Amino acid sequence: MTRNLKRLMAEAGNLRPSMQLGLVKALLAESDRTDPCNEHAWGMEAQRRLAAMCSGRMRCYTFAQVFGKQTPPTR
């Protein structure tokens, strides 16, 4: 942990509980912001995977198959 982070943690520990909660909410809201570049990239990837699935170039598996509860079908 860096010196700055330790200092911030100590200062946050001295806040009233309601202010600590406000700080936590603000930090979480900041971390939930999405990057438009990432959103676009994931959208393009989803389209690529859907096209591959629809054309038969990609096999699809159920949750049970992926986690070993069933064997995947063979071609």
Helices and strands as residue ranges (DSSP letters): H 3-13, H 17-31, H 36-55, H 63-66
